[in-house]
Amino acid sequence: MWKPRRNAFTLIELVIVIAIVALLISVLVRVGGSAITSSRVNETRAVMETLNLAIEQFASESTFGKISYSAGGDQVRIYDERFGSNPPDELEGFDQGFGIPGRVGVPATDRFLVTEPATLTLLNVTNVSEVQNADIKAMVLAIRLYSDAASSILDKIPGRYQRVAGDEFLDRDGMNTGGMPDPDDVVLTYYVDTWGTPLQYFAVRDKFADPLDPATFFNSPDNLAAASAANTNDRLIASTYLVQQNRAQPLLVSYGPDGQDQFSTDFRIASGNEPPDLIQDFAGNDDTTASVINNPLNADNVYLDQTLNERIYQPGTN
């Protein structure tokens, strides 16, 4: 018996085909998204690697911990205890023209690379503690002032990863009156990852070292205990831990694909309006366990040492 040839899909066949196509699309989206994320992680690591090379160049040229000053020795000792031979992650040392220890051969009366009348000009904040991304800005400022070779390394970073704070600069001669930097001034800059989130830099290796706050910077070593007790704040504690975990080397961190969300107002910690970064995570201020890194938002952080996250991130410890 003759039967008409069927040229169309049945409803069941059509549903099956649609399901298969949807599955393939979802797989392709995941694979494509993973590839994009991997590419951005690699680009971010390339930026961090260049920054780290500049830090290493700075350290190779610095004389901190390698020389003894007959005058101004306390200041150099403080810097060495706090940062070793590395650039600082605090702007306080520049706030009144103290800067960083100078090179070998500088006069005994001029032990620091930045001296009066140089001033740190901050047009939109009232004091240095309010400066955003001060850690990276301090590192870059120190490199720009101290090492031409390290500065040349920084110049290799593509401009799309650099942000310039034109209203924050070091007035080299104290003669700036127009509110905008002169050609000889050093404008504060910082760097971002491929997602546009500022990188963080941790260099303080000893939370009990004297502070670099200019008001107490020239304290006697006898005052170390008092200075230490007053200076064990969350950032110092976290930095000391992170630098130790990074084999006693300064640490650069990107907050990865979710960094923009992590630093948005939606995730601000109510007690201090701070983002749940490594500092707040280690302090436990984000309602996680203190003294460990366990906030899920920090699970995708990007470090130069790819094993570091495995060592410091401890999920399930809340």
C-alpha positions as CSV (number, residue, x, y, z in Angstrom):
1,M,0.0,0.0,0.0
2,W,1.4,3.4,-1.0
3,K,2.1,5.8,1.8
4,P,2.8,9.5,1.4
5,R,6.4,10.5,2.1
6,R,6.8,12.6,5.2
7,N,8.9,15.8,4.6
8,A,8.4,17.5,8.0
9,F,9.7,17.0,11.5
10,T,7.3,15.7,14.1
11,L,6.8,17.8,17.2
12,I,8.9,15.5,19.3
13,E,11.7,15.6,16.8
14,L,11.6,19.4,16.7
15,V,11.7,19.6,20.5
16,I,14.7,17.3,20.5
17,V,16.6,19.3,17.9
18,I,15.9,22.6,19.7
19,A,17.2,21.0,23.0
20,I,20.4,19.8,21.3
21,V,21.0,23.2,19.7
22,A,20.3,25.0,23.0
23,L,22.8,22.6,24.8
24,L,25.5,23.3,22.1
25,I,25.0,27.0,22.4
26,S,25.3,26.9,26.2
27,V,28.5,24.8,25.9
28,L,29.9,27.3,23.3
29,V,29.0,30.3,25.6
30,R,30.8,28.7,28.5
31,V,33.8,27.8,26.5
32,G,34.0,31.2,24.9
33,G,33.5,32.9,28.3
34,S,36.2,30.8,29.8
35,A,38.6,31.6,27.0
36,I,38.0,35.3,27.3
37,T,38.5,35.1,31.1
38,S,41.7,33.2,30.6
39,S,43.0,35.7,28.1
40,R,42.2,38.6,30.5
41,V,43.9,36.8,33.4
42,N,47.0,36.4,31.2
43,E,47.0,40.0,30.2
44,T,46.6,41.1,33.8
45,R,49.5,38.9,34.8
46,A,51.6,40.5,32.1
47,V,50.9,43.9,33.6
48,M,51.7,42.6,37.1
49,E,54.9,41.0,35.9
50,T,56.1,44.3,34.4
51,L,55.3,46.1,37.7
52,N,57.2,43.4,39.6
53,L,60.2,43.8,37.3
54,A,60.2,47.5,38.1
55,I,60.0,46.7,41.9
56,E,62.9,44.3,41.6
57,Q,64.9,46.9,39.7
58,F,64.2,49.4,42.4
59,A,65.3,46.9,45.0
60,S,68.5,46.1,43.2
61,E,69.5,49.8,43.2
62,S,68.3,50.7,46.7
63,T,70.8,51.0,49.5
64,F,68.3,50.2,52.3
65,G,69.7,47.7,54.7
66,K,73.0,47.7,52.9
67,I,74.6,50.9,54.3
68,S,74.9,52.6,57.7
69,Y,74.1,56.3,58.1
70,S,76.0,58.3,60.7
71,A,73.1,60.7,60.9
72,G,69.4,60.0,60.2
73,G,70.0,56.4,61.0
74,D,66.7,55.9,62.8
75,Q,64.7,56.9,59.7
76,V,66.6,54.5,57.5
77,R,66.2,51.7,60.1
78,I,62.5,52.4,60.2
79,Y,62.2,52.2,56.4
80,D,64.3,49.0,56.3
81,E,62.2,47.3,59.0
82,R,59.0,48.2,57.3
83,F,59.8,47.7,53.6
84,G,63.3,46.3,53.2
85,S,64.8,47.3,49.9
86,N,61.4,47.6,48.2
87,P,59.2,50.6,47.3
88,P,56.8,51.7,50.0
89,D,53.0,51.1,49.9
90,E,52.2,54.2,52.0
91,L,52.2,57.9,51.0
92,E,52.6,59.1,54.5
93,G,56.4,59.2,54.2
94,F,56.1,61.7,51.4
95,D,53.5,63.9,53.1
96,Q,55.9,66.4,54.6
97,G,58.8,66.0,52.2
98,F,60.6,63.1,53.9
99,G,60.3,60.7,51.0
100,I,62.5,57.7,50.9
101,P,66.1,57.1,52.0
102,G,68.5,58.5,49.4
103,R,71.4,56.9,47.6
104,V,74.9,56.3,48.9
105,G,76.9,59.5,49.2
106,V,74.1,61.9,50.0
107,P,75.1,64.5,52.6
108,A,74.4,63.7,56.2
109,T,72.0,66.6,56.4
110,D,70.0,65.4,53.4
111,R,69.4,61.7,54.0
112,F,66.1,61.5,52.1
113,L,65.5,61.7,48.4
114,V,62.6,64.1,48.8
115,T,63.2,66.9,51.2
116,E,61.6,70.3,52.1
117,P,60.2,72.4,50.4
118,A,58.8,69.5,48.4
119,T,55.1,68.8,49.3
120,L,52.5,66.3,48.4
121,T,49.7,68.3,46.9
122,L,46.2,66.7,47.2
123,L,43.5,69.0,45.8
124,N,40.3,67.0,46.5
125,V,41.1,65.4,49.9
126,T,42.0,66.9,53.2
127,N,44.8,64.5,54.2
128,V,46.9,61.7,52.8
129,S,44.9,59.0,54.6
130,E,42.0,59.7,52.3
131,V,43.8,59.1,49.0
132,Q,42.4,56.2,47.0
133,N,44.8,53.5,45.8
134,A,47.5,55.0,47.8
135,D,49.5,51.8,47.9
136,I,50.2,51.6,44.2
137,K,50.6,55.4,43.9
138,A,53.3,55.3,46.6
139,M,55.1,52.5,44.9
140,V,55.0,54.2,41.5
141,L,56.1,57.6,43.0
142,A,59.1,56.0,44.7
143,I,60.1,54.3,41.5
144,R,59.8,57.5,39.5
145,L,61.9,59.4,42.0
146,Y,64.6,56.9,42.6
147,S,65.3,54.8,39.5
148,D,65.4,55.7,35.9
149,A,65.8,52.1,34.9
150,A,62.8,51.0,36.9
151,S,60.8,54.0,35.5
152,S,61.7,52.8,32.0
153,I,60.2,49.4,32.8
154,L,57.0,51.1,34.0
155,D,56.8,52.9,30.7
156,K,56.5,49.6,28.9
157,I,53.0,49.0,30.4
158,P,50.3,50.0,27.8
159,G,48.5,53.2,28.6
160,R,45.1,51.5,28.9
161,Y,46.2,50.0,32.2
162,Q,47.4,53.3,33.7
163,R,45.3,55.9,35.5
164,V,46.6,59.4,36.3
165,A,45.4,61.4,39.3
166,G,46.0,64.9,37.9
167,D,44.8,66.5,41.2
168,E,47.4,64.6,43.2
169,F,51.1,65.2,42.7
170,L,54.4,65.8,44.4
171,D,55.4,69.5,44.1
172,R,59.1,69.1,43.8
173,D,60.1,72.7,44.6
174,G,57.2,73.8,46.7
175,M,56.6,76.6,44.2
176,N,53.3,75.4,42.7
177,T,50.6,77.9,43.2
178,G,48.3,77.3,40.2
179,G,46.7,74.1,41.5
180,M,47.9,72.0,38.6
181,P,51.2,70.1,38.3
182,D,54.2,71.9,36.8
183,P,56.5,70.1,34.4
184,D,58.9,69.1,37.1
185,D,56.3,67.8,39.4
186,V,55.4,64.1,39.7
187,V,51.8,63.2,39.2
188,L,50.5,60.3,41.2
189,T,49.5,57.3,39.0
190,Y,48.2,53.8,39.6
191,Y,47.4,50.7,37.4
192,V,44.3,48.6,36.8
193,D,43.7,45.1,35.6
194,T,42.0,44.1,32.3
195,W,38.6,44.4,34.0
196,G,39.4,48.0,35.0
197,T,39.8,47.4,38.8
198,P,42.8,49.0,40.5
199,L,45.6,46.6,41.4
200,Q,46.7,46.4,45.0
201,Y,50.2,46.4,46.3
202,F,51.4,45.1,49.7
203,A,54.9,45.8,50.9
204,V,54.9,46.2,54.7
205,R,56.6,43.2,56.0
206,D,56.5,43.9,59.7
207,K,53.4,45.1,61.4
208,F,55.4,46.0,64.5
209,A,57.8,48.4,62.7
210,D,57.6,52.1,63.4
211,P,55.0,54.1,61.5
212,L,55.9,56.3,58.6
213,D,53.5,58.9,59.7
214,P,55.5,62.2,59.6
215,A,54.3,63.1,63.1
216,T,56.1,60.1,64.6
217,F,58.5,59.3,61.9
218,F,61.6,60.5,63.8
219,N,60.8,58.8,67.0
220,S,63.6,57.2,69.0
221,P,64.0,53.4,68.7
222,D,63.1,53.3,72.4
223,N,59.6,54.2,71.4
224,L,59.2,51.2,69.2
225,A,56.9,49.3,71.5
226,A,54.5,52.2,71.8
227,A,54.5,52.8,68.1
228,S,53.9,49.2,67.4
229,A,50.9,49.0,69.8
230,A,49.3,52.0,68.1
231,N,50.1,50.8,64.6
232,T,48.7,47.2,64.4
233,N,45.8,48.3,62.1
234,D,44.1,46.0,59.7
235,R,46.2,46.9,56.6
236,L,49.5,46.4,58.4
237,I,48.4,43.0,59.8
238,A,47.1,41.8,56.5
239,S,50.2,43.1,54.6
240,T,52.6,41.3,57.0
241,Y,50.7,38.0,56.6
242,L,50.5,38.3,52.8
243,V,54.1,39.3,52.3
244,Q,55.2,36.4,54.5
245,Q,53.0,34.0,52.4
246,N,54.5,35.5,49.3
247,R,58.0,34.3,50.4
248,A,58.8,37.6,52.0
249,Q,58.4,39.5,48.8
250,P,56.0,42.4,48.0
251,L,52.6,41.3,46.7
252,L,50.6,42.5,43.7
253,V,47.0,41.4,43.5
254,S,44.2,41.7,40.9
255,Y,40.6,41.0,42.1
256,G,39.9,39.1,39.0
257,P,36.7,38.9,36.9
258,D,34.4,39.9,39.8
259,G,36.5,42.8,41.0
260,Q,34.2,45.5,39.6
261,D,31.3,44.0,41.5
262,Q,33.4,43.4,44.6
263,F,34.4,47.0,44.8
264,S,30.9,48.3,44.0
265,T,28.6,49.9,46.6
266,D,26.6,46.7,46.7
267,F,29.3,44.8,48.5
268,R,30.5,47.6,50.8
269,I,31.0,46.6,54.4
270,A,28.5,48.4,56.5
271,S,30.8,49.1,59.5
272,G,33.3,51.1,57.5
273,N,32.0,51.4,53.9
274,E,35.0,49.4,52.8
275,P,35.1,46.8,50.0
276,P,35.6,43.1,51.0
277,D,39.2,43.1,49.8
278,L,42.1,41.1,51.3
279,I,42.5,43.6,54.1
280,Q,38.9,43.4,55.3
281,D,38.7,39.6,54.6
282,F,41.8,38.9,56.8
283,A,40.5,41.1,59.5
284,G,37.1,39.4,59.5
285,N,35.3,42.7,59.0
286,D,33.2,41.2,56.2
287,D,31.5,38.7,58.5
288,T,34.0,35.9,57.7
289,T,36.5,34.3,60.0
290,A,39.4,36.6,61.0
291,S,43.1,35.7,60.3
292,V,42.2,33.7,57.1
293,I,41.3,34.6,53.5
294,N,37.9,33.0,53.0
295,N,35.5,35.4,51.4
296,P,34.2,33.7,48.1
297,L,34.8,37.0,46.3
298,N,38.5,36.6,46.8
299,A,38.5,33.1,45.3
300,D,39.3,34.3,41.8
301,N,42.0,36.8,42.7
302,V,45.0,36.9,40.4
303,Y,48.5,36.7,41.7
304,L,51.9,36.3,39.9
305,D,52.5,33.2,41.9
306,Q,49.7,30.9,40.7
307,T,50.0,28.7,43.7
308,L,49.5,31.6,46.2
309,N,45.7,31.4,46.0
310,E,45.8,27.7,46.8
311,R,47.9,28.5,49.9
312,I,46.0,31.4,51.3
313,Y,42.4,31.0,50.3
314,Q,40.6,28.7,52.8
315,P,36.9,28.2,51.8
316,G,34.5,26.8,54.3
317,T,36.2,28.3,57.4
318,N,33.4,30.7,58.2
